[in-house]
Amino acid sequence: MIIPGPTNTVIWGKDMKHLQSPDVTYPTARMLATLKEGGPNAKVFWDEKEYPMFNSENEILKK
């Protein structure tokens, strides 16, 4: 799964120039689309790095 981050897309219904360009998210999307068979799965990625969203040490999961 990819977390693109705050990105200026049409979903906002207006131009949000203070958000990143969609081009910034391309390297991560490309990396994930070209993973070799057997590569990481059930992982979350942001900015071409694994993001520990489901890490058992995250405070939100301790509640």
Secondary structure, 3 states (H helix, E strand, C coil): CECCCCECCHHHCCCCCCCECHHHHHHHHHHHHCCCCCCCCCCCEECCEECCCCCCCCHHHHC
